[in-house]
């Protein structure tokens, strides 16, 4: 039997041209999104394209979104958040900073302890679990995991699968306890009349803000710079943010595709055997962060859905979209998400590196002890 005979036959998606794959991706995104929207699922325009991206990429599709294509999308999301945040947000966050600091540090410490326990239990090879449960900075953690000898592919699956799981769970919770009534299908006007001058100014902010954010080379700069600039401009009356519903929906689709298209066939095949353990690790972190959210509910009086979204270990952009589609305190959610993202970037790699060294040293010592006892 020849090698060609043994090869698995490729599907039509894998054989098709990029234009056909893009057409299939957009069609599936519209189909999934429409069904989820009809069911009343918050952030349906994010979850639908995300699922479509997994279907296309998992069946051999070769579509990818470059970082440059995603930059203006972050600008639109930044404008969307800026429109929802009142001008008094900064002062209120300054007053309640102990709550934010405690919440952020609790999530980071809890994820570190959980990762350490999972490494000691040898749930996944080497220090893979430690890097995989880091609550944010997925790209940074994946690269550092590879440098420390962990299975970078499994770390990538853990990071991006967790974003998918967080989005799915948050959407379900938002549907059950926090969905806004104005998101009913009959009440939505996808193509409203547009105030063209504010719309042009909004587009200018969505383009120039991300470019400045890129130039400053700060984490999440395109979205953060646009967000802050939007709040300042609105506060001083220099801008009225105009975002017809179809424009954020396009941005949501790009965010969903960016996550879903990462689940390539080789990545899924590599992680297939370890998938139950990967899901268990991700669920463990989500449960731990949910417990921290429950503490915020009890101590700080935060409503449950706001607390869950604020502490959830998913991507800041996807959480922002779900928050915008739900009846939650958006400023609280985004402040804690951004603060945790910056804290993870500042201390997360060093902490994970320290724990990885300790875990490796302990594993080597245990192996040496076992070898010594065998020789004797």
C-alpha positions in Angstrom: 0.0 0.0 0.0 1.6 3.3 -1.0 2.0 6.3 1.2 -0.4 8.3 -0.9 -3.1 5.7 -0.3 -2.5 5.9 3.4 -3.0 9.7 3.5 -6.3 10.9 4.7 -8.3 12.5 1.9 -8.6 16.2 2.2 -12.0 17.9 2.5 -13.4 20.5 0.1 -12.5 23.4 2.4 -8.8 22.3 2.5 -8.8 22.0 -1.3 -10.6 25.2 -2.0 -9.2 28.6 -2.8 -8.9 31.4 -0.2 -11.8 33.3 -1.8 -14.1 30.3 -1.4 -12.9 29.8 2.2 -13.7 33.4 3.0 -17.1 33.0 1.5 -17.8 29.9 3.6 -16.5 31.6 6.7 -18.7 34.7 6.2 -21.7 32.5 5.4 -21.3 30.3 8.4 -20.7 33.3 10.6 -24.0 34.9 9.5 -25.8 31.6 9.9 -24.5 30.8 13.4 -24.8 34.4 14.5 -28.4 34.7 13.2 -29.4 31.5 15.1 -27.7 32.6 18.3 -29.2 36.1 18.0 -32.7 34.6 17.5 -32.2 32.5 20.6 -31.3 35.7 22.5 -27.7 34.8 23.3 -25.7 37.9 24.2 -22.6 38.6 22.0 -24.1 36.3 19.3 -22.2 38.3 16.7 -19.0 37.3 18.5 -19.8 33.6 19.3 -21.2 32.9 15.8 -18.1 33.9 13.9 -15.9 32.3 16.5 -17.6 28.9 15.9 -17.4 29.5 12.2 -13.7 30.1 12.4 -13.2 26.8 14.3 -15.2 24.9 11.7 -13.2 26.4 8.8 -9.8 26.1 10.4 -10.5 22.7 11.9 -11.4 21.4 8.5 -8.1 22.4 6.9 -8.8 26.1 6.1 -5.7 28.3 5.8 -7.3 31.6 6.5 -5.4 34.0 8.9 -6.0 37.5 10.2 -2.9 39.6 10.3 -2.1 41.8 13.2 -2.5 44.9 11.0 -6.0 43.9 10.0 -7.0 43.6 13.6 -5.7 47.1 14.7 -8.7 49.2 13.4 -11.0 46.6 15.0 -9.5 47.3 18.4 -10.2 51.0 17.6 -13.9 50.4 17.0 -14.1 48.3 20.2 -12.3 51.1 22.1 -14.9 53.7 20.7 -17.7 51.3 21.7 -16.5 51.1 25.3 -15.8 54.9 25.5 -19.4 55.5 24.5 -20.6 53.4 27.4 -18.3 54.8 30.1 -19.5 58.0 31.9 -16.9 60.8 32.4 -17.0 60.2 36.2 -15.5 56.7 35.8 -11.9 57.7 36.6 -12.9 59.3 39.9 -15.0 56.4 41.0 -12.3 53.9 40.1 -9.9 55.9 42.2 -12.2 55.7 45.2 -12.6 52.0 44.9 -9.1 51.1 44.0 -8.6 48.6 46.9 -11.4 46.4 45.5 -9.7 46.4 42.1 -6.3 45.7 43.5 -7.6 42.9 45.6 -9.5 41.4 42.7 -6.6 41.5 40.3 -4.0 40.2 42.7 -6.4 37.4 43.9 -6.8 36.1 40.3 -3.1 36.2 39.6 -2.2 34.5 42.9 -4.9 31.9 42.5 -3.8 31.0 39.0 -0.2 30.7 40.1 -1.2 28.3 42.9 -3.5 26.3 40.6 -0.7 26.0 38.0 1.8 24.9 40.7 -0.6 22.2 42.0 -1.3 21.0 38.4 2.4 20.7 37.7 3.0 18.8 40.9 0.1 16.5 40.1 1.6 16.0 36.6 -1.7 16.6 34.9 0.2 17.7 31.7 3.8 17.2 30.7 6.4 19.3 32.4 5.4 22.8 33.3 2.8 23.1 30.5 -0.2 23.5 32.9 1.6 26.4 34.7 1.9 28.5 31.6 -1.5 27.4 30.3 -3.5 28.7 33.3 -2.0 32.2 33.3 -5.0 34.5 33.2 -4.0 36.6 30.2 -1.2 37.6 27.8 -1.7 34.4 25.9 0.9 35.1 23.2 3.6 36.1 25.8 2.9 33.0 27.8 3.0 30.7 24.8 6.4 32.0 23.7 7.9 31.8 27.2 6.5 28.3 27.7 8.5 27.2 24.6 11.6 28.9 25.9 11.3 26.9 29.2 10.8 23.6 27.5 7.0 23.2 28.0 4.7 22.0 25.2 4.0 25.4 23.6 1.2 23.9 21.4 -0.7 22.6 24.4 -0.2 25.9 26.1 -1.7 27.7 23.1 -4.7 25.3 23.1 -5.2 25.9 26.8 -5.1 29.7 26.4 -7.4 30.0 23.4 -9.8 27.3 24.4 -10.2 29.0 27.8 -11.2 32.2 25.9 -13.8 30.2 24.0 -15.1 28.6 27.2 -15.2 31.9 29.1 -17.1 33.6 26.3 -19.6 30.7 26.1 -20.2 30.5 29.9 -20.5 34.3 30.1 -23.0 34.4 27.3 -25.1 31.8 29.0 -25.0 33.6 32.3 -25.8 36.9 30.6 -28.8 35.2 29.0 -30.0 33.8 32.3 -29.5 36.7 34.7 -28.3 39.8 32.9 -29.5 40.2 29.3 -30.9 43.6 28.4 -34.5 43.6 27.1 -33.5 46.0 24.2 -31.6 43.2 22.6 -34.8 41.5 21.6 -34.8 40.6 17.9 -37.8 42.8 17.1 -36.3 45.9 18.7 -33.0 45.9 16.8 -32.4 48.3 13.9 -29.3 47.2 12.1 -29.2 50.2 9.6 -30.4 53.3 11.5 -30.1 56.8 10.2 -26.5 58.1 10.6 -25.4 61.5 11.9 -22.6 61.8 9.3 -20.3 64.4 11.0 -20.1 62.5 14.4 -19.8 59.3 12.4 -16.8 60.7 10.5 -15.2 61.9 13.7 -15.7 58.5 15.3 -14.1 56.7 12.3 -11.2 59.1 12.6 -10.7 58.3 16.2 -11.0 54.5 15.5 -8.2 54.8 12.9 -5.9 57.4 14.5 -6.2 56.1 18.1 -4.9 52.6 17.2 -2.1 54.0 15.1 -1.0 56.1 18.1 -1.4 53.1 20.4 0.9 51.1 18.1 3.4 53.9 18.0 3.6 54.0 21.8 4.2 50.3 22.0 2.1 49.7 25.1 0.1 46.5 25.8 -3.3 46.6 24.2 -2.4 50.1 23.0 -4.7 50.4 20.0 -7.8 49.7 22.2 -6.6 51.5 25.3 -5.5 54.7 23.6 -8.7 54.9 21.6 -10.8 54.3 24.8 -9.1 56.9 26.8 -9.1 59.5 24.0 -12.8 58.8 23.4 -13.7 59.3 27.0 -11.8 62.6 27.2 -13.2 63.9 23.9 -16.8 63.0 24.9 -16.3 64.6 28.3 -15.2 67.9 26.9 -18.0 67.9 24.3 -15.6 67.6 21.3 -17.0 64.3 20.1 -20.3 62.4 20.1 -19.5 58.8 19.3 -21.7 57.5 16.5 -21.6 53.7 16.0 -24.4 52.2 13.9 -25.1 48.7 15.0 -23.7 47.1 11.9 -20.2 48.5 12.5 -19.6 47.0 16.0 -21.0 43.7 14.6 -18.3 43.7 12.0 -15.7 44.3 14.7 -17.2 41.4 16.8 -16.9 39.1 13.8 -13.2 39.9 13.4 -12.6 39.2 17.1 -14.4 35.9 16.8 -12.5 34.9 13.7 -9.2 35.9 15.3 -9.9 33.4 18.1 -11.6 30.6 16.1 -9.1 30.5 13.3 -6.3 29.7 15.7 -7.8 26.2 16.2 -6.0 24.7 13.3 -6.2 21.0 12.4 -2.6 20.3 13.5 -3.2 22.1 16.8 -6.4 20.2 17.5 -4.8 16.9 16.5 -1.8 17.5 18.8 -4.1 18.3 21.7 -6.7 15.6 21.1 -5.3 13.1 23.7 -4.8 15.7 26.3 -8.1 17.5 25.6 -10.0 16.2 28.7 -7.2 17.3 30.9 -6.9 20.7 29.2 -10.6 21.3 29.6 -10.3 20.3 33.3 -7.5 22.7 33.8 -9.4 25.5 32.1 -12.6 24.8 34.1 -10.6 24.8 37.3 -9.3 28.3 36.6 -12.7 29.5 35.6 -14.2 28.1 38.8 -11.4 29.7 40.9 -12.0 33.0 39.3 -15.7 32.6 39.7 -15.2 32.0 43.5 -13.2 35.3 43.6 -16.1 37.0 41.8 -18.5 35.5 44.5 -16.3 37.2 47.1 -16.7 40.5 45.3 -20.4 40.0 45.3 -20.5 39.3 49.1 -17.9 41.9 50.2 -18.2 44.8 47.7 -21.9 44.4 46.7 -21.1 43.9 43.0 -23.8 42.2 41.0 -23.0 38.5 40.1 -22.7 38.9 36.3 -20.5 42.0 36.6 -18.3 40.2 39.1 -18.0 37.1 36.9 -17.1 39.1 33.8 -14.6 41.3 35.8 -12.7 38.3 37.2 -13.1 35.9 34.2 -9.8 34.7 32.7 -10.7 35.4 29.1 -9.6 37.9 26.5 -10.3 41.5 27.4 -11.8 42.2 23.9 -14.2 39.3 24.0 -15.2 40.1 27.6 -15.8 43.8 26.5 -18.2 42.6 23.8 -20.1 40.4 26.1 -20.3 43.2 28.7 -21.6 45.6 26.0 -24.4 43.1 25.2 -25.4 42.6 28.8 -26.9 44.6 31.7 -23.7 44.9 33.7 -21.4 47.6 35.1 -19.1 48.0 32.0 -16.7 50.4 33.7 -16.1 48.0 36.6 -15.6 45.0 34.2 -13.2 46.8 31.9 -11.3 48.5 34.6 -10.5 45.1 36.3 -9.8 43.4 33.0 -7.4 46.1 31.9 -5.7 46.2 35.3 -5.2 42.5 35.4 -3.9 42.5 31.9 -1.3 45.0 32.7 -0.4 43.3 36.0 0.0 39.9 34.2 2.3 41.5 31.7 4.3 43.2 34.5 4.6 40.3 37.0 3.1 37.3 35.3 6.1 36.2 33.3 8.5 36.6 36.2 6.2 34.7 38.5 5.6 31.9 36.1 9.3 31.7 35.3 10.1 31.4 39.1 7.4 28.7 39.6 8.6 26.9 36.5 12.2 26.8 37.7 11.1 25.5 41.1 8.8 22.9 39.5 11.6 21.8 37.2 14.1 21.6 40.1 11.7 19.5 42.2 11.0 17.2 39.3 14.7 16.8 38.7 15.4 16.1 42.3 12.6 13.5 42.4 13.9 11.8 39.3 17.4 11.8 40.8 16.1 10.3 44.0 14.2 7.6 42.1 17.3 6.7 40.0 19.4 6.5 43.2 17.0 4.2 44.9 16.8 2.0 41.8 20.7 1.7 41.6 20.9 0.8 45.2 
